[in-house]
Amino acid sequence: TDLAYAGGLQARLTSKLSVIATVGRQKSTYDSGVTFHETEIARQLNRESTMAIVTTRVALTPLTSLSIDATAAHDSFPFRPVAATDNGRIDARLEFAPDAIIRGAASVGYHSMKPYYTQTTRATTAAFSGITSSVDLGYTLLGVTRFMAHFARDANYSLYLDQPYYVST
């Protein structure tokens, strides 16, 4: 179960440029007693995240925009306090309006996951730094043939104690 809430402010600096500041929290909870490979999922993956995001958005054309997101987040694990992790991200995102020839969005970024408690070992906490990306684009040819492209690459928390994160592509 994911429960999230956020609030933010947007300042329009010019007709094409705006800055958005957002803060929020998210709580991810797994059912207790459910196991996978003899590991209780809730004890490993239940977490609470606190985050702040600053976005700069520029309207390139009436149908496209470019945004740069800078995110700082802290993830805490109620059953594993030593697994607390600080996350930093920066992403560049190109968005196409739903009525544009190409629809959707594509982004590329950098994600850094660092252990909050420096005295813990890498075997119990996530430590990742690398390139991330997301593509979700579509095109309709002559109104009858639709082409879709989906791709994602990012790091996330793992269920396994000896491998605290994984990179999915």
C-alpha positions in Angstrom: 0.0 0.0 0.0 1.4 3.4 -1.0 0.1 6.5 0.7 1.5 9.8 -0.5 0.7 13.5 -0.1 2.4 16.6 -1.3 2.0 20.3 -1.6 3.7 22.9 -3.7 3.9 26.4 -5.1 4.4 27.5 -8.7 5.9 30.9 -9.6 5.5 31.9 -13.3 8.5 34.1 -14.0 7.7 34.8 -17.7 5.1 33.6 -20.1 7.3 30.5 -20.9 9.3 30.0 -17.7 8.1 28.8 -14.3 9.6 27.4 -11.1 7.7 24.9 -9.0 8.7 23.9 -5.4 7.1 20.8 -3.9 7.4 18.9 -0.6 5.8 15.6 0.3 5.8 12.3 2.1 5.2 8.8 1.0 4.7 5.7 3.0 5.1 2.2 1.4 3.7 -0.6 3.5 3.7 -4.3 2.7 1.4 -6.9 4.4 3.1 -8.5 7.4 3.7 -12.2 7.4 4.2 -12.4 3.6 7.6 -13.9 2.7 9.7 -14.5 -0.4 12.7 -16.8 -0.2 12.2 -17.0 3.6 12.5 -13.2 3.9 9.5 -11.2 5.3 8.9 -8.5 2.7 7.4 -6.0 5.2 10.5 -6.1 7.5 12.8 -5.4 4.5 10.8 -2.9 2.3 8.4 -1.0 4.5 9.6 2.6 4.3 8.7 6.3 4.7 10.1 8.9 2.3 10.3 12.6 2.8 11.1 14.6 -0.3 11.6 18.1 -1.7 11.6 18.9 -5.4 12.4 22.1 -7.3 11.4 22.1 -10.9 12.2 24.6 -13.6 9.9 24.3 -16.6 10.3 26.1 -20.0 7.7 26.0 -22.7 9.7 25.4 -25.9 6.7 25.5 -28.2 2.9 25.4 -27.6 3.1 21.6 -27.7 6.5 20.8 -26.0 8.2 21.7 -22.7 11.5 21.1 -21.1 11.8 20.7 -17.3 14.7 20.2 -15.0 13.9 18.5 -11.6 16.2 18.5 -8.6 15.1 16.2 -5.8 16.4 15.6 -2.3 14.8 12.7 -0.3 15.3 10.8 2.9 14.0 7.2 3.1 13.6 5.6 6.6 12.8 2.0 7.3 10.9 1.3 10.5 12.1 -2.3 10.9 15.7 -1.5 9.8 16.8 1.9 11.0 20.3 1.4 9.8 19.1 1.1 6.2 18.0 4.8 6.1 19.1 6.3 2.8 19.5 9.8 1.4 18.5 10.2 -2.3 19.5 13.0 -4.6 18.3 13.2 -8.2 18.5 15.5 -11.1 16.4 14.9 -14.2 15.9 16.6 -17.5 12.5 15.9 -19.0 11.1 16.7 -22.5 7.3 16.6 -22.5 5.0 16.5 -25.6 1.3 17.5 -25.4 -1.4 14.9 -25.9 -2.4 16.5 -29.2 1.2 16.7 -30.6 2.3 14.4 -33.3 4.6 12.7 -30.8 2.9 12.3 -27.4 4.3 11.5 -24.0 7.6 12.3 -22.3 11.3 11.3 -22.2 13.8 12.0 -19.4 17.4 11.3 -18.5 18.9 11.9 -15.1 21.4 11.0 -12.4 20.3 9.3 -9.2 22.5 9.0 -6.1 21.5 6.7 -3.1 23.7 7.1 -0.1 23.5 5.5 3.4 22.4 7.9 6.0 24.4 6.2 8.7 28.0 6.2 7.6 29.1 3.5 10.1 26.9 0.8 8.4 28.3 -1.4 5.7 27.3 -1.4 2.1 25.9 -4.9 2.5 22.9 -3.5 4.6 22.3 -0.2 3.0 21.7 1.1 -0.5 24.6 2.9 -2.2 24.1 3.6 -5.8 25.1 6.4 -8.2 24.3 6.3 -11.9 22.4 7.4 -14.9 18.6 6.9 -15.0 16.1 7.3 -17.8 12.5 7.0 -18.7 10.8 7.1 -22.1 7.1 6.8 -22.7 6.4 8.1 -26.2 3.7 7.4 -28.8 3.0 8.3 -32.4 -0.1 7.5 -34.5 0.4 7.1 -38.3 -2.5 8.2 -40.5 -4.9 7.8 -37.6 -4.9 4.0 -37.8 -1.5 2.7 -36.7 -0.1 3.5 -33.3 3.6 3.1 -32.3 4.6 3.2 -28.7 8.0 3.2 -27.0 8.5 2.5 -23.3 11.8 2.3 -21.5 13.0 2.8 -17.9 16.2 2.5 -16.0 16.5 3.3 -12.3 17.6 1.9 -9.0 15.3 0.6 -6.3 15.4 -1.1 -2.9 15.9 -4.9 -3.0 14.4 -7.5 -0.8 17.8 -9.2 -0.2 20.0 -8.2 2.7 23.2 -8.8 0.8 22.1 -6.8 -2.2 20.3 -3.7 -0.8 19.3 -2.2 -4.2 18.9 -3.3 -7.8 19.0 -1.5 -11.1 16.1 -2.3 -13.4 16.2 -1.7 -17.1 
